């Protein structure tokens, strides 16, 4: 399989999914009107990757904004990642949030409560990219 | 319209501290442009970063609600999809007001969803959000009922709403979201 790289736009995140290193990144903003269509290739990619993953997989989520129509799609990405653990491989989500953004921290905690993957909450100064 | 009315309208917008007022049909590009205006103006007018983010979030969800629901209504009725959005500064924060046409047959479902959301305290809203997030329903917009729950969480106040019946099959829905710190 090949790595997946998508440039960010004012409404969609920068995506960098690298199967060779097991490093996945989702950064910027995710506020498109057509989230299901936008996320389909991402979810398909993770689905394929999860069948033959690296021993250690890390997903960095560093979003400034995401809309509710993206939130179910992001949950689907996490659910695909859960499959990686079934085969005894490691997967971690690093959830980044700006220091004054309690709402984004809560959003990460909400996913952590639903998904059976270790989440680490990481406070940062400011989210870059996206605009 | 008389020419003097232009100043009267301007003055009225100024008195009501309207930061943005839009009426018409929406497209994804237009939403991007309007959100750009909202973001730039909030950067100038609102010193509290958390408040800026919450107002932006609520405005975004409201605009996308208008767009998606008007689109559906337009397809059913063949009328021009029209909606209205106003963002105003208040003494304690911001108000995001929207209005759109909808099918009268859907009023009861929307009303009971709004009442359910308004009946929740902050912790219950969070639980309702998590349950709805994980319920596997997507709906035409993808969020499957999450939008108003998220708007209520960001608002921290009860959602104010109203329905104006227009004829047997149509109604006008208004929503006022207060975002206070």
Interface residues (C-beta under 8 A of the other chain):
Chain A: X10 X11 X31 X32 X33 X34 X35 X36 X65 X67 X68 X69 X70 X71 X72 X73 X75 X98 X100 X101 X102 X103 X106 X110 X113 X114
Chain B: X28 X31 X32 X35 X36 X49 X50 X53 X54 X56 X57 X60 X61 X64 X67 X68 X126 X129 X130 X133 X134 X138 X141 X142 X143 X144 X146 X147 X149 X150 X153 X154
